[in-house]
Amino acid sequence: MFYDAKSTMSLFKLKVLTRIIDSGLVAIVRTDTPDQAARITEACAKGGVAALEVTFTVPGAAAVITDLVKRYKPDEMIIGAGTVLDAETARIAILAGAQFLVSPGLSNDTARLANRYQIPYMPGVGTVREVIEAMEAGADILKVFPGETLGPTFIKAVKAPLPQAPLMPTGGVSIENAGAWIAAGSIALGVGGNLTAGAKTGDYQSITDLAKRFIEAIQEARQK
């Protein structure tokens, strides 16, 4: 575990964020069944994914998160909750063991609750105003969403006046444009269907292979 009885949750939060940023990849699991979610997670783990988000659109998402947290130690895989729309869902996710929270948009109540329990919070942003509001609310990483609409140029444009903004695009991130997102200033990438599509046909090996390629592409882009 990252922490023991003598450690603080703040230290745990710092280590969660460090793991996510160092890896640069957050896998997003949005499936129809808990079993498929577990199999995708296993495939991602084999590919070296350090952080994975189980969305609350997955049936029994809280139970899935609890099971995965028991199965993977934090230094093996960070398990978070996605599509967290409100503080009520956030509390359920935290009690289930979620180690970070992701929302499609900013919820101030969720931000306060996450800060209270020292759980990293990543709300969605799509404008400069939303970026500023999310940072003022204490968000740790800002999920640029929908990425396919905004594109890497949005990241670059925001980083000019707000170089301190920790931006992570989600939606439309692919192996082909991963390098462009990082070059534009993204600190990490959230990848869903473009990573996990193989699960629909039972091809979990493709997920493992793609995960490795994403991590390689991120590291290569950071070195340029």
Secondary structure, DSSP 8 states (H G I E B T S, - for coil): ----TTS-HHHHHHHHHHHHHHH-EEEEE--SSHHHHHHHHHHHHHTT--EEEEETTSTTHHHHHHHHHHHS-TTT-EEEEE---SHHHHHHHHHHT-S-EE-SS--HHHHHHHHHHT--EE-EE-SHHHHHHHHHTT-SSEEE-SHHHHHHHHHHHHHTT-TT--EEEBSS--TTTHHHHHHHT-S-EEESHHHHGGGGGT-HHHHHHHHHHHHHHHHHHHH-
